[in-house]
């Protein structure tokens, strides 16, 4: 029945009409079996009302009740889940908050700001290998990094203008440099989101443990618990709410600026803060040289991770979006530069030393503020902003993964939003991968740093190179200047990325350098698989399929006479007037018993016994079906396979998997349709 | 169509008649679809002749060709398998060899005889802990063990007479003491078969490596290779051929007796063999005491493993079976006693010391014969008889497992005989478990010995206790004497079993003591599962099932329009004139696109769209089907689930498993039949 010429337009009643179509001429076949047309409708009025509301002709819309399971046990589980993660949200409930600049700064800068908690320390840790005397290089290196930050900031200002709908590295690189560059950028980003979570949470716990030494021995479990906590919050579907972010971010910024001001003033007054009682971490000696310098620089560049956040999030700004985003970007970079340089300066003058039990930022804070509440507050705010940085990854990783999944580069489930509109698969994947990264490194920040920031700089480079290409293609007003800025940015970040790869290669960077191509290859493979599948399954769009007119033979393959077989025979007899039951027998006697039972209990069913002197069951059955088929090559053989639905894992050991083997052999053959008829074994008293 | 009143009796033609039943009134439904009755028969004459021969009315017998796969690749694989394991054997080809006494002795005694290769060494290894001075206890312990052997021999003579059809411990204990005792005996036996393989092959390789030291470092891989070799031979379906066994066994017995005679004569002449240049194995010191003595005794009892073999194999003897079996049993025990005492005696006088590179038997043989060919021959014969001992386990384990499987205590596949009539599952399981045992113990015999023999003595005890019960029940002539003999045997072996458990507990015996109850519990669980399944699936034998007269609604659940869905719709339209396609849509637009495509490409099919604002697919679908069902509670809803047959392991990651989830939810509901319609994705060019 083709609906389109006769759409049922009868208000809400139409939804019911959809379900009981008797009056549209359907009663025919049922009437033959003794049912009066129309009696279906009399029995239950609008039985769907509990679960569905009317949507449009022929369309029902599921209500929330339709999603609830039936069993009391499952209902309780669902209740617990809703209590934990909140009630399900409908797709239309998605909120799009527009952020004023001061909130946007908080949302987008927590990642980049939080890196001052470990960047100075990362530089010192590397220099420590040559001896504390080389700590004099801390300030020059910090200045170099801030110079790079200025370049990148100006470069991203161009992107913000050009991609007001959000210019993530994957989008920009994909659009301008092609699929491969886009995927490399995406893989690099995904790696760095994982490392952001690992580094941020590890650094946060380390800072807190610097103030509360009792936590040091349990820091790995604490880190893992934090990651799982952030995961749970995200599964609940947290909004990137500006209000939540603003608190810890501004407290952190305020305290940091206060600390720097205090420290600088004290230094100018000749009472510079002094760190004492800290034993340097034991590190193997290494002579100072270009490589060590470059490595210290590279490790310090972890300060810049997260700079791209504003460019990704332009649409969240209030209009005019790109103008506000640009302003925010500049303010963010200025704050970051100030805090980073200030921290490095105070670390220099106070004689802070990387150690295994005192974070450098905590040392500086304690030296500046003393063990006052201000010190503890700063440590707490550091933890807070580092957790928010991890939260940023938990928002971005699933979003990038969902874009990749939508484009066919990742499994589709990453594009699927759960009950709370969150991309559950991406959230869970990020948490698990981060934990897998954290545990072998023992949650030590300085061990994770060498892996970090490569991904960011690879994606910086690709994104800015993409922008250069963009300007050359567009050639809008002022394109030369924009292209130049982006070109310089690309060159600078590209150089840094190469320095990273060379200088940090043997210190762990090789892991990322190996993982990124593997990720890219996997993503390409996944898209190829999806495309192949689609091509193989596609129905030609111009084809109009007619009802099959071929004759058919219905065959039930049975090893015994049980309820599953009876169900299959009865299903089979709805398809044809004749049903064959084929039984492969191990000996004559057993075969005759089977025949006798079928003849007695299922009258009218045809029995064929195939004796298998070599005992295998599957192959002779297949051959028998081939013989049936060859008798009438035009007929379709419908093979019904009674199947016991496995109730327990051990069922696979206790019962043969013959049905699966037969299916594997038969499916895909011409003129053969296989129907599995699963049967769920019930309790004996149900007999 | 009930066949029994009208059996087609037309010679070979009847088999064809079975396949084309047109002349028996089947043409009807097909004729409606435009097929002329009878044309199926005209097309192909006797298409089955290649694969099947006529067996009886309605019975085809598969020829060997029916078992061959079709593809060239699979054909080559099958060919290779046949070359390796031999051509398939039909069930009727099973041979039953009757053995004369001298062959039977070889077949049944290799296990028990071979233990002289390690029993003396096992005693010395334990005594070594207290110091070589305590080696003086070797002979008293050996005499004790021989005394026990005499008791057990007389006890088993009773069993042989009472169970002429084979009196394995499981059978005797099960029949007389009940299921639990039978299962304990069976579990103990299975454990000991595994350990026989592990100990025998390890000891064989150790003996060979004593003569060829280059093999010592690779002994574990050698042991594993040997086990796999014996497994392969057994998969080929070796017969327990007396001829094969006789050679190595009699060579070993002859050389052992020659060695003992030579050694004893040389000792009497004052030129006793002297072992030299052997460093004792390093063992932790332990003071001599009762526990150490008992442990040495228990380890020496490994000499008695395999004594029960004759009683298990009574039917293989020539008539009068039980008389010949008894004689063989006595000869076997006498030979074992002589060889064991002789070896222990020579080990005592020659000063043999357990070491990590020289087996004690090899030391004694070298001291007696010198490095002559006789020495090397004895080492080779030792290896030979030890491999035959392992072979005995490979015959017995699968046989016991098959009996247990037949009784429902083990998965059914253990009762299934493969192409070569061998119990493949049991053979492979034995080899794998033995390897799993060998590897952690590094193939060291002295480490495996403490686990060994407990199982044997547990099953000895249960078997003999069962015999006592048997005599008390039967009360035939002379039953008191038989009961007394068995009672003494049971008491003795029971005491020994307890000594084992206590003395060797911490030396590894606890493993067996833990495994046996787990095995028994598993076997009981398996039988309960099978019984429950049977009860749940059983069809009442008096029930005559009629064709279902209820009306039915056919519903295809579709997420997209692809070939799998088209196939399902077409299969559905053979079942009813109306087919509903249900589609759960994420939004209105997507739903309408789906409807439009179905209406255009599958005219006559009814479309229902269920919008799912909360995005989950499965639950609203289930609810929709419930609504359909509630409209007409008497109707059967047939749900067709198009399914993509997974082609690769990664398909489970790339594609949702919605069909499986829907099936899990729906199967087992009243008035719902679920049909899986698997579709195999083909290559795009097949489009």
Interface residues (C-beta under 8 A of the other chain):
Chain A: X1 X2 X3 X4 X18 X19 X20 X21 X26 X28 X29 X30 X33 X34 X35 X39 X40 X41 X43 X44 X47 X48 X51 X52 X55 X56 X58 X59 X60 X61 X62 X64 X65 X66 X67 X68 X69 X88 X89 X90 X91 X92 X411 X412 X413 X416 X417 X418 X419 X526 X529 X530 X532 X533 X535 X536 X537 X538 X539 X540 X541 X543 X544 X545 X546 X547 X548 X549 X550 X551 X552 X561 X562 X563 X564 X566 X567 X569 X570 X571 X573 X574 X575 X576 X577 X578 X584 X585 X586 X587 X588 X591 X595 X596 X597 X599 X600 X601 X602 X603 X604 X605 X606 X607 X608 X609 X610 X611 X612 X613 X614 X615 X616 X619 X620 X623 X624 X626 X627 X628 X630 X631 X632 X633 X634 X635 X638 X644 X645 X648 X650 X653 X654 X655 X656 X663 X664 X667 X668 X673 X674 X675 X676 X677 X678 X679 X680 X681 X682 X683 X684 X686 X687
Chain B: X1 X2 X3 X4 X18 X19 X20 X21 X26 X28 X29 X30 X33 X34 X35 X39 X40 X41 X43 X44 X47 X48 X51 X52 X55 X56 X58 X59 X60 X61 X62 X64 X66 X67 X68 X69 X88 X89 X90 X91 X92 X411 X412 X413 X416 X417 X418 X419 X526 X529 X530 X532 X533 X535 X536 X537 X538 X539 X540 X541 X543 X544 X545 X546 X547 X548 X549 X550 X551 X552 X561 X562 X563 X564 X566 X567 X569 X570 X571 X573 X574 X575 X576 X577 X578 X585 X586 X587 X588 X591 X595 X596 X597 X599 X600 X601 X602 X603 X604 X605 X606 X607 X608 X609 X610 X611 X612 X613 X614 X615 X616 X619 X620 X623 X624 X626 X627 X628 X630 X631 X632 X633 X634 X635 X638 X644 X645 X648 X650 X653 X654 X655 X656 X663 X664 X667 X668 X673 X674 X675 X676 X677 X678 X679 X680 X681 X682 X683 X684 X686 X687
